[in-house]
């Protein structure tokens, strides 16, 4: 992605607005850049870490593609991406990768009269909306999923990410799994060519949330914390088991429950469309990228201390924002098998 309008976050002494997660610049002891998906929880963790240790953390919320570029350029101590890097690419670049937090990507709408969770969608219908083959809220396919719900007619505007985005990677990975048309015509990745004729892009989860809030009859996708803090109208989704579920930390945890990260080379896997009656179908993890042989070993060691603190003491903070902390067994694997590869 283009690295214009870099956003340096005040994560050591940050007041998170109920309206947005707009970042503010500050100096810090360690630096990271990348995904906007985990920014709200990284901000909370960093504030608590600063209060406890006096050490700060500066995180640029610029999107996953930007985070990968920054760590490869060695301009930050860690990169963050919701789109996991392939094991062979990690090996080629001398990097390690580990998941830091689990969350959910949720469809958000701006349709008059609808309340959060009231609108029901399935994967194929969602894909057809974002492809532009369903163009009005009075489409019979939407009506069939929502008997008795009064959905006013209106031309649909699709809101998508304009930057290289791990949130997009999670979202499109799901759509490609549930819709053969989407897989064939659009595909999956951090950046895709959005086919809907009526569409608008936004930078970061913040930009998508702002555009959906502004544009009547629009639909977009954001990490759940952004929907929750901005009081947005979310849709319920039909999962792999055929059950309609709402987005929250319990349905994200249900989706992630069957993932054995230790068996995945480089720990990089998507957990979309997971089985389970309570599973949220568009669940994903956010990953941290670090060098095995870092240029600044002291800063790299401090990054590990920061995430060790987050794993030990950040679970309640994660739950408050409806993220899901990594399971204890996964954390133990990360400490013993990933962090030990990083030279100190």
C-alpha positions as a Markdown table, in Angstrom:
| # | Residue | x | y | z |
|---|---|---|---|---|
| 1 | Unk | 0.0 | 0.0 | 0.0 |
| 2 | Unk | 1.0 | 3.6 | -0.3 |
| 3 | Unk | 2.6 | 4.9 | 2.9 |
| 4 | Unk | 1.1 | 8.4 | 2.6 |
| 5 | Unk | -0.7 | 9.8 | 5.6 |
| 6 | Unk | 1.2 | 7.7 | 8.1 |
| 7 | Unk | -0.6 | 7.5 | 11.4 |
| 8 | Unk | 1.6 | 7.3 | 14.5 |
| 9 | Unk | -0.5 | 6.2 | 17.4 |
| 10 | Unk | -0.4 | 7.4 | 20.9 |
| 11 | Unk | -0.5 | 4.0 | 22.4 |
| 12 | Unk | 1.4 | 4.8 | 25.6 |
| 13 | Unk | -1.1 | 7.3 | 26.8 |
| 14 | Unk | -4.1 | 6.9 | 24.5 |
| 15 | Unk | -7.7 | 7.9 | 25.1 |
| 16 | Unk | -9.8 | 5.8 | 22.8 |
| 17 | Unk | -12.9 | 7.7 | 21.6 |
| 18 | Unk | -16.3 | 6.1 | 21.4 |
| 19 | Unk | -16.6 | 7.6 | 17.9 |
| 20 | Unk | -13.3 | 6.4 | 16.4 |
| 21 | Unk | -9.9 | 5.0 | 17.0 |
| 22 | Unk | -8.1 | 8.0 | 15.4 |
| 23 | Unk | -4.3 | 7.8 | 16.2 |
| 24 | Unk | -2.1 | 10.6 | 17.6 |
| 25 | Unk | 1.6 | 10.9 | 17.3 |
| 26 | Unk | 4.1 | 10.4 | 20.1 |
| 27 | Unk | 7.6 | 9.2 | 20.7 |
| 28 | Unk | 8.1 | 5.7 | 22.0 |
| 29 | Unk | 10.8 | 3.1 | 22.9 |
| 30 | Unk | 9.7 | 0.4 | 20.5 |
| 31 | Unk | 8.0 | 0.7 | 17.1 |
| 32 | Unk | 5.6 | -1.3 | 15.1 |
| 33 | Unk | 3.4 | -0.9 | 12.0 |
| 34 | Unk | 0.7 | -2.6 | 10.1 |
| 35 | Unk | -2.8 | -3.9 | 10.6 |
| 36 | Unk | -5.6 | -1.6 | 11.7 |
| 37 | Unk | -7.6 | -4.7 | 12.8 |
| 38 | Unk | -5.8 | -5.1 | 16.2 |
| 39 | Unk | -5.1 | -1.4 | 16.8 |
| 40 | Unk | -7.7 | -0.9 | 19.5 |
| 41 | Unk | -6.3 | -3.7 | 21.7 |
| 42 | Unk | -2.7 | -2.8 | 21.0 |
| 43 | Unk | -3.5 | 0.7 | 22.2 |
| 44 | Unk | -5.0 | -0.6 | 25.4 |
| 45 | Unk | -2.1 | -3.0 | 26.0 |
| 46 | Unk | 0.5 | -0.3 | 25.4 |
| 47 | Unk | -1.2 | 2.1 | 27.7 |
| 48 | Unk | -1.1 | -0.5 | 30.5 |
| 49 | Unk | 2.4 | -1.5 | 29.7 |
| 50 | Unk | 3.6 | 2.1 | 29.8 |
| 51 | Unk | 1.9 | 2.6 | 33.2 |
| 52 | Unk | 3.6 | -0.6 | 34.6 |
| 53 | Unk | 7.1 | -0.4 | 33.0 |
| 54 | Unk | 7.5 | 3.2 | 31.9 |
| 55 | Unk | 8.3 | 1.9 | 28.4 |
| 56 | Unk | 6.3 | 3.1 | 25.4 |
| 57 | Unk | 5.3 | 1.7 | 22.1 |
| 58 | Unk | 4.6 | 3.6 | 18.9 |
| 59 | Unk | 2.4 | 1.7 | 16.4 |
| 60 | Unk | 1.6 | 3.0 | 13.0 |
| 61 | Unk | -1.9 | 1.8 | 12.0 |
| 62 | Unk | -1.3 | 1.7 | 8.2 |
| 63 | Unk | -2.7 | -1.6 | 7.0 |
| 64 | Unk | -1.3 | -5.1 | 6.8 |
| 65 | Unk | 0.5 | -4.6 | 3.5 |
| 66 | Unk | 2.2 | -1.5 | 4.9 |
| 67 | Unk | 3.3 | -3.4 | 8.0 |
| 68 | Unk | 4.9 | -6.1 | 5.9 |
| 69 | Unk | 6.7 | -3.5 | 3.9 |
| 70 | Unk | 7.9 | -1.7 | 7.0 |
| 71 | Unk | 9.4 | -4.7 | 8.7 |
| 72 | Unk | 11.1 | -5.9 | 5.5 |
| 73 | Unk | 12.6 | -2.4 | 5.2 |
| 74 | Unk | 13.7 | -2.7 | 8.8 |
| 75 | Unk | 12.2 | 0.7 | 9.7 |
| 76 | Unk | 10.2 | -0.8 | 12.7 |
| 77 | Unk | 10.9 | -3.4 | 15.4 |
| 78 | Unk | 7.9 | -5.5 | 14.4 |
| 79 | Unk | 5.3 | -5.7 | 11.7 |
| 80 | Unk | 1.7 | -6.6 | 12.0 |
| 81 | Unk | -0.5 | -8.4 | 9.5 |
| 82 | Unk | -3.9 | -10.1 | 9.5 |
| 83 | Unk | -2.9 | -11.8 | 6.3 |
| 84 | Unk | -0.4 | -14.5 | 7.4 |
| 85 | Unk | 2.9 | -14.6 | 5.6 |
| 86 | Unk | 3.6 | -17.9 | 3.9 |
| 87 | Unk | 6.3 | -20.1 | 5.7 |
| 88 | Unk | 8.6 | -20.1 | 2.7 |
| 89 | Unk | 8.5 | -16.3 | 2.5 |
| 90 | Unk | 9.3 | -16.1 | 6.3 |
| 91 | Unk | 12.3 | -18.4 | 5.8 |
| 92 | Unk | 13.5 | -16.5 | 2.8 |
| 93 | Unk | 13.4 | -13.1 | 4.7 |
| 94 | Unk | 14.7 | -14.5 | 8.0 |
| 95 | Unk | 11.4 | -13.7 | 9.8 |
| 96 | Unk | 9.3 | -15.4 | 12.4 |
| 97 | Unk | 5.5 | -15.0 | 12.8 |
| 98 | Unk | 3.1 | -15.6 | 15.6 |
| 99 | Unk | -0.6 | -14.8 | 16.2 |
| 100 | Unk | -1.2 | -12.2 | 18.9 |
| 101 | Unk | -5.0 | -11.8 | 19.1 |
| 102 | Unk | -8.2 | -13.2 | 17.6 |
| 103 | Unk | -11.1 | -11.1 | 16.4 |
| 104 | Unk | -13.9 | -11.0 | 13.9 |
| 105 | Unk | -14.6 | -9.2 | 10.7 |
| 106 | Unk | -18.3 | -8.1 | 10.6 |
| 107 | Unk | -20.6 | -6.8 | 7.9 |
| 108 | Unk | -21.9 | -3.3 | 8.9 |
| 109 | Unk | -24.8 | -1.5 | 7.2 |
| 110 | Unk | -26.4 | 1.9 | 7.2 |
| 111 | Unk | -30.1 | 1.0 | 6.5 |
| 112 | Unk | -32.9 | 3.0 | 8.1 |
| 113 | Unk | -34.7 | 1.1 | 10.8 |
| 114 | Unk | -32.4 | -1.9 | 11.2 |
| 115 | Unk | -30.9 | -2.7 | 14.6 |
| 116 | Unk | -27.6 | -4.5 | 15.3 |
| 117 | Unk | -27.9 | -8.2 | 14.5 |
| 118 | Unk | -31.4 | -7.9 | 13.0 |
| 119 | Unk | -30.4 | -8.3 | 9.3 |
| 120 | Unk | -29.5 | -11.9 | 8.4 |
| 121 | Unk | -27.2 | -12.8 | 5.6 |
| 122 | Unk | -25.4 | -15.9 | 4.4 |
| 123 | Unk | -22.1 | -16.1 | 2.6 |
| 124 | Unk | -23.3 | -16.4 | -0.9 |
| 125 | Unk | -25.7 | -13.5 | -0.6 |
| 126 | Unk | -22.9 | -11.4 | 1.0 |
| 127 | Unk | -20.6 | -12.2 | -1.8 |
| 128 | Unk | -23.2 | -11.3 | -4.4 |
| 129 | Unk | -23.8 | -7.9 | -2.7 |
| 130 | Unk | -20.0 | -7.2 | -2.8 |
| 131 | Unk | -19.8 | -8.4 | -6.4 |
| 132 | Unk | -22.6 | -6.0 | -7.4 |
| 133 | Unk | -25.0 | -8.7 | -8.6 |
| 134 | Unk | -27.4 | -7.8 | -5.7 |
| 135 | Unk | -27.9 | -4.0 | -6.0 |
| 136 | Unk | -30.9 | -3.1 | -3.9 |
| 137 | Unk | -32.0 | -3.9 | -0.4 |
| 138 | Unk | -35.4 | -5.1 | -1.6 |
| 139 | Unk | -33.7 | -8.0 | -3.5 |
| 140 | Unk | -35.7 | -11.2 | -3.0 |
| 141 | Unk | -32.6 | -13.2 | -1.9 |
| 142 | Unk | -32.2 | -10.8 | 1.1 |
| 143 | Unk | -36.0 | -11.0 | 1.8 |
| 144 | Unk | -35.9 | -14.8 | 1.8 |
| 145 | Unk | -33.3 | -14.7 | 4.5 |
| 146 | Unk | -35.3 | -12.2 | 6.6 |
| 147 | Unk | -39.0 | -13.1 | 6.7 |
| 148 | Unk | -41.1 | -10.6 | 8.5 |
| 149 | Unk | -38.3 | -8.0 | 8.6 |
| 150 | Unk | -39.2 | -4.7 | 7.0 |
| 151 | Unk | -36.1 | -3.7 | 4.9 |
| 152 | Unk | -36.7 | -0.5 | 3.0 |
| 153 | Unk | -35.7 | -0.5 | -0.7 |
| 154 | Unk | -32.6 | 1.4 | -1.6 |
| 155 | Unk | -29.6 | 1.1 | -4.0 |
| 156 | Unk | -26.7 | -0.5 | -2.2 |
| 157 | Unk | -23.3 | 1.2 | -1.9 |
| 158 | Unk | -20.5 | -1.2 | -1.2 |
| 159 | Unk | -17.7 | 0.2 | 1.1 |
| 160 | Unk | -14.4 | -1.5 | 0.9 |
| 161 | Unk | -10.8 | -1.0 | 1.9 |
| 162 | Unk | -8.7 | 1.3 | -0.4 |
| 163 | Unk | -5.4 | 0.1 | 1.1 |
| 164 | Unk | -3.7 | -3.3 | 1.3 |
| 165 | Unk | -5.5 | -4.8 | 4.2 |
| 166 | Unk | -5.4 | -8.0 | 6.3 |
| 167 | Unk | -9.1 | -7.3 | 7.2 |
| 168 | Unk | -9.7 | -7.6 | 3.5 |
| 169 | Unk | -7.6 | -10.7 | 3.3 |
| 170 | Unk | -9.8 | -12.4 | 6.0 |
| 171 | Unk | -13.0 | -11.1 | 4.4 |
| 172 | Unk | -12.2 | -12.2 | 0.9 |
| 173 | Unk | -10.8 | -15.6 | 2.1 |
| 174 | Unk | -14.2 | -16.2 | 3.6 |
| 175 | Unk | -16.1 | -15.1 | 0.5 |
| 176 | Unk | -13.8 | -17.3 | -1.7 |
| 177 | Unk | -14.6 | -20.3 | 0.5 |
| 178 | Unk | -18.4 | -19.9 | 0.3 |
| 179 | Unk | -18.9 | -18.6 | -3.2 |
| 180 | Unk | -17.5 | -20.2 | -6.3 |
| 181 | Unk | -18.4 | -17.1 | -8.3 |
| 182 | Unk | -16.4 | -14.9 | -5.9 |
| 183 | Unk | -13.5 | -17.2 | -6.0 |
| 184 | Unk | -13.5 | -17.3 | -9.8 |
| 185 | Unk | -14.2 | -13.6 | -10.5 |
| 186 | Unk | -12.5 | -11.8 | -7.6 |
| 187 | Unk | -10.4 | -14.1 | -5.5 |
| 188 | Unk | -8.8 | -13.5 | -2.1 |
| 189 | Unk | -6.0 | -11.3 | -0.8 |
| 190 | Unk | -5.0 | -8.1 | 1.0 |
| 191 | Unk | -6.1 | -6.1 | -2.1 |
| 192 | Unk | -8.6 | -7.2 | -4.8 |
| 193 | Unk | -10.4 | -5.5 | -7.7 |
| 194 | Unk | -13.8 | -4.7 | -6.3 |
| 195 | Unk | -16.4 | -5.4 | -9.0 |
| 196 | Unk | -19.6 | -3.6 | -7.6 |
| 197 | Unk | -20.5 | -0.6 | -9.8 |
| 198 | Unk | -21.6 | 1.4 | -6.8 |
| 199 | Unk | -18.7 | 1.3 | -4.4 |
| 200 | Unk | -16.4 | 3.5 | -2.4 |
| 201 | Unk | -13.1 | 2.9 | -0.7 |
| 202 | Unk | -11.8 | 3.9 | 2.8 |
| 203 | Unk | -8.4 | 3.8 | 4.4 |
| 204 | Unk | -8.1 | 1.5 | 7.3 |
| 205 | Unk | -11.0 | 0.1 | 9.4 |
| 206 | Unk | -11.5 | 3.7 | 10.5 |
| 207 | Unk | -12.1 | 4.9 | 6.9 |
| 208 | Unk | -14.6 | 2.1 | 6.1 |
| 209 | Unk | -16.5 | 2.7 | 9.4 |
| 210 | Unk | -16.7 | 6.4 | 8.7 |
| 211 | Unk | -17.9 | 5.9 | 5.1 |
| 212 | Unk | -20.6 | 3.4 | 6.1 |
| 213 | Unk | -21.8 | 5.8 | 8.8 |
| 214 | Unk | -21.9 | 8.6 | 6.2 |
| 215 | Unk | -23.5 | 6.8 | 3.2 |
| 216 | Unk | -27.1 | 5.8 | 3.4 |
| 217 | Unk | -27.9 | 2.2 | 2.3 |
| 218 | Unk | -24.3 | 1.2 | 2.4 |
| 219 | Unk | -22.6 | -2.0 | 3.5 |
| 220 | Unk | -19.0 | -2.5 | 4.5 |
| 221 | Unk | -16.8 | -4.7 | 6.7 |
| 222 | Unk | -14.7 | -3.8 | 9.7 |
| 223 | Unk | -13.1 | -5.5 | 12.7 |
| 224 | Unk | -15.8 | -5.8 | 15.3 |
| 225 | Unk | -14.2 | -3.4 | 17.9 |
| 226 | Unk | -14.7 | -0.6 | 15.3 |
| 227 | Unk | -18.4 | -1.5 | 14.9 |
| 228 | Unk | -18.9 | -1.7 | 18.6 |
| 229 | Unk | -17.2 | 1.6 | 19.5 |
| 230 | Unk | -18.9 | 3.4 | 16.7 |
| 231 | Unk | -22.4 | 2.0 | 17.5 |
| 232 | Unk | -22.8 | 0.6 | 14.0 |
| 233 | Unk | -25.5 | -1.8 | 12.8 |
| 234 | Unk | -24.0 | -5.3 | 12.3 |
| 235 | Unk | -25.5 | -8.2 | 10.4 |
| 236 | Unk | -25.9 | -11.7 | 11.7 |
| 237 | Unk | -24.3 | -14.4 | 9.5 |
| 238 | Unk | -25.3 | -18.0 | 8.7 |
| 239 | Unk | -22.3 | -20.2 | 9.5 |
| 240 | Unk | -21.0 | -23.5 | 8.2 |
| 241 | Unk | -23.3 | -25.4 | 10.4 |
| 242 | Unk | -26.3 | -23.5 | 9.1 |
| 243 | Unk | -26.9 | -21.5 | 12.2 |
| 244 | Unk | -27.4 | -17.7 | 12.3 |
| 245 | Unk | -25.0 | -16.2 | 14.8 |
| 246 | Unk | -24.2 | -12.7 | 16.0 |
| 247 | Unk | -20.6 | -11.3 | 16.2 |
| 248 | Unk | -19.1 | -11.3 | 19.7 |
| 249 | Unk | -16.1 | -12.7 | 21.6 |
| 250 | Unk | -17.9 | -16.0 | 22.3 |
| 251 | Unk | -18.6 | -16.7 | 18.6 |
| 252 | Unk | -15.1 | -15.7 | 17.7 |
| 253 | Unk | -13.7 | -18.1 | 20.3 |
| 254 | Unk | -15.9 | -20.9 | 19.1 |
| 255 | Unk | -14.6 | -20.4 | 15.6 |
| 256 | Unk | -10.9 | -20.5 | 16.8 |
| 257 | Unk | -11.4 | -23.4 | 19.1 |
| 258 | Unk | -10.5 | -26.1 | 16.6 |
| 259 | Unk | -7.3 | -24.4 | 15.4 |
| 260 | Unk | -4.0 | -26.1 | 16.3 |
| 261 | Unk | -1.5 | -23.4 | 15.5 |
| 262 | Unk | 1.5 | -25.5 | 16.5 |
| 263 | Unk | 0.9 | -27.8 | 13.5 |
| 264 | Unk | 0.9 | -25.0 | 10.9 |
| 265 | Unk | 4.3 | -24.0 | 9.5 |
| 266 | Unk | 5.0 | -20.5 | 10.5 |
| 267 | Unk | 1.7 | -20.5 | 12.4 |
| 268 | Unk | 0.1 | -18.8 | 9.4 |
| 269 | Unk | -3.5 | -19.9 | 8.8 |
| 270 | Unk | -6.9 | -18.5 | 8.2 |
| 271 | Unk | -9.8 | -19.6 | 10.5 |
| 272 | Unk | -12.7 | -18.5 | 8.3 |
| 273 | Unk | -15.8 | -20.6 | 7.8 |
| 274 | Unk | -14.9 | -22.8 | 10.8 |
| 275 | Unk | -17.2 | -25.6 | 11.8 |
| 276 | Unk | -19.3 | -25.3 | 15.0 |
| 277 | Unk | -22.9 | -24.3 | 15.7 |
| 278 | Unk | -21.7 | -21.1 | 17.6 |
| 279 | Unk | -18.8 | -20.2 | 15.3 |
| 280 | Unk | -18.6 | -16.7 | 13.7 |
| 281 | Unk | -17.7 | -17.5 | 10.1 |
| 282 | Unk | -15.5 | -14.4 | 9.4 |
| 283 | Unk | -13.0 | -14.9 | 12.3 |
| 284 | Unk | -9.3 | -14.3 | 12.0 |
| 285 | Unk | -6.1 | -13.7 | 13.9 |
| 286 | Unk | -3.6 | -10.9 | 13.7 |
| 287 | Unk | 0.1 | -11.8 | 13.4 |
| 288 | Unk | 3.3 | -10.3 | 14.5 |
| 289 | Unk | 6.4 | -10.4 | 12.3 |
| 290 | Unk | 10.0 | -10.1 | 13.6 |
| 291 | Unk | 13.5 | -10.8 | 12.5 |
| 292 | Unk | 15.4 | -13.8 | 13.8 |
| 293 | Unk | 18.5 | -11.7 | 13.8 |
| 294 | Unk | 17.3 | -8.2 | 14.5 |
| 295 | Unk | 19.4 | -5.1 | 13.9 |
| 296 | Unk | 18.5 | -3.7 | 17.3 |
| 297 | Unk | 18.4 | -6.7 | 19.6 |
| 298 | Unk | 17.5 | -4.6 | 22.7 |
| 299 | Unk | 14.4 | -3.2 | 21.0 |
| 300 | Unk | 13.5 | -6.6 | 19.7 |
| 301 | Unk | 13.8 | -8.0 | 23.3 |
| 302 | Unk | 11.5 | -5.2 | 24.5 |
| 303 | Unk | 8.9 | -6.2 | 21.9 |
| 304 | Unk | 8.9 | -9.7 | 23.3 |
| 305 | Unk | 8.5 | -8.3 | 26.8 |
| 306 | Unk | 5.6 | -6.2 | 25.6 |
| 307 | Unk | 3.7 | -9.2 | 24.1 |
| 308 | Unk | 4.6 | -11.4 | 27.0 |
| 309 | Unk | 2.9 | -8.8 | 29.2 |
| 310 | Unk | -0.1 | -8.7 | 26.8 |
| 311 | Unk | -0.4 | -12.5 | 26.9 |
| 312 | Unk | -0.1 | -12.6 | 30.7 |
| 313 | Unk | -2.1 | -9.5 | 31.7 |
| 314 | Unk | -4.1 | -8.4 | 28.7 |
| 315 | Unk | -6.9 | -11.0 | 28.5 |
| 316 | Unk | -9.4 | -8.9 | 30.3 |
| 317 | Unk | -8.6 | -5.8 | 28.2 |
| 318 | Unk | -9.1 | -8.0 | 25.1 |
| 319 | Unk | -12.4 | -9.2 | 26.3 |
| 320 | Unk | -13.6 | -5.6 | 26.9 |
| 321 | Unk | -13.2 | -4.9 | 23.2 |
| 322 | Unk | -14.6 | -8.4 | 22.1 |
| 323 | Unk | -11.3 | -9.7 | 21.0 |
| 324 | Unk | -10.2 | -13.3 | 22.0 |
| 325 | Unk | -6.9 | -13.8 | 23.7 |
| 326 | Unk | -4.7 | -16.6 | 22.4 |
| 327 | Unk | -5.1 | -19.9 | 24.2 |
| 328 | Unk | -2.6 | -20.8 | 26.9 |
| 329 | Unk | -1.2 | -23.8 | 25.0 |
| 330 | Unk | -0.7 | -21.6 | 21.9 |
| 331 | Unk | 1.1 | -19.0 | 24.0 |
| 332 | Unk | 3.3 | -21.6 | 25.5 |
| 333 | Unk | 4.2 | -22.8 | 22.0 |
| 334 | Unk | 5.0 | -19.3 | 20.9 |
| 335 | Unk | 7.3 | -18.7 | 23.8 |
| 336 | Unk | 9.2 | -22.1 | 23.4 |
| 337 | Unk | 9.3 | -22.5 | 19.6 |
| 338 | Unk | 9.0 | -19.0 | 18.0 |
| 339 | Unk | 10.6 | -16.5 | 20.4 |
| 340 | Unk | 13.5 | -18.8 | 21.0 |
| 341 | Unk | 14.5 | -18.3 | 17.3 |
| 342 | Unk | 15.0 | -14.6 | 17.9 |
| 343 | Unk | 18.6 | -13.7 | 18.7 |
| 344 | Unk | 19.2 | -11.6 | 21.8 |
